[in-house]
């Protein structure tokens, strides 16, 4: 019975601290313009990680920026980047198509 009570307590604590997660997901098929968004960190919240995931295909170079990550990428993509993030700063995401004109990218980014 103690093990079950501990598990319930542990699950409650994890759920409580994970309430401030922020994430966004976009699918890009139009490479004629840039896209920007800012994830605003909740004050007095604890975070540990920022994650950027990119899946899909693009025919030429694009630039993806998220926090301290700046990647020029092209071709078939299955990319995941994790970095330490402890809150306090808002995280800006920016997509620039550079030379790309065709493709489909699914991009997910967040602070956790």
Secondary structure, DSSP 8 states (H G I E B T S, - for coil): -HHHHHHHHHHHHHHHHTTT-EEEEEEE---SS-EEEEE---TT----EEEEEEEEEEEEEEEEEETTEEEEEEEEEEEEEEEE--SSS-EEEEEE-TT--SEEEEEEEEE-
